[in-house]
């Protein structure tokens, strides 16, 4: 049994398990630090979060209700490492 968390990414609400949430948080923190001090960082982060939400939406629509670690890994593979 795993804990789940409700999160809002770019206006879309997802239920995500705790391990997947940690992976996603680490990924977003790494991207934020990469663009730290860059002009337009907030807009870049909003665009990245919107794309993450789109990718997760397609995975949730496949008949599952909870985002898991493999979903987050697939998103990271699609977007690439910062």
C-alpha positions in Angstrom: 0.0 0.0 0.0 1.3 3.4 -1.0 0.3 6.9 0.0 -1.1 9.1 -2.7 -1.1 12.9 -3.1 -3.3 15.2 -5.1 -1.3 17.7 -7.1 -2.1 20.5 -9.5 0.2 20.8 -12.5 -0.7 23.6 -14.9 -4.3 23.7 -13.9 -4.8 19.9 -14.1 -5.3 17.8 -11.0 -3.5 14.4 -10.7 -3.4 11.8 -8.0 0.2 10.6 -7.7 1.9 8.1 -5.5 4.5 9.4 -3.0 7.5 7.9 -4.7 6.5 9.4 -8.1 5.8 12.8 -6.4 9.4 12.8 -5.0 10.9 12.0 -8.4 8.8 14.7 -10.1 9.7 17.2 -7.4 13.4 16.4 -7.8 13.2 16.7 -11.6 11.4 20.1 -11.4 13.9 21.4 -8.7 16.8 20.4 -11.0 15.3 22.3 -13.9 14.6 25.4 -11.7 18.2 25.4 -10.5 19.4 25.1 -14.1 17.5 28.2 -15.1 18.1 30.1 -11.8 18.9 33.7 -12.6 17.8 33.3 -16.3 15.4 35.9 -17.6 12.1 34.3 -18.3 12.6 31.4 -15.9 9.0 31.5 -14.7 7.7 31.3 -18.2 10.0 28.4 -19.0 8.9 26.6 -15.9 5.2 27.2 -16.7 5.8 25.8 -20.2 7.6 22.7 -18.9 4.9 22.1 -16.3 2.2 22.4 -19.0 4.0 19.8 -21.1 4.3 17.5 -18.1 0.6 17.8 -17.4 -0.2 17.0 -21.1 2.0 13.9 -21.0 0.6 12.7 -17.7 -3.0 13.3 -18.9 -2.4 10.8 -21.7 -1.1 8.2 -19.3 -3.9 8.6 -16.9 -6.5 8.4 -19.7 -5.2 4.8 -20.4 -7.5 3.5 -17.7 -5.5 4.2 -14.6 -6.2 6.7 -11.9 -2.8 7.1 -10.1 0.4 8.4 -11.6 3.3 6.2 -10.6 7.1 6.1 -10.9 7.1 4.6 -14.3 4.8 7.4 -15.6 7.2 10.0 -14.3 10.2 8.2 -15.7 8.4 8.1 -19.1 7.8 11.9 -18.9 11.5 12.5 -18.0 12.6 10.3 -20.9 10.4 12.3 -23.3 11.5 15.7 -22.0 15.1 14.8 -21.3 17.4 15.5 -18.5 18.3 19.2 -17.8 
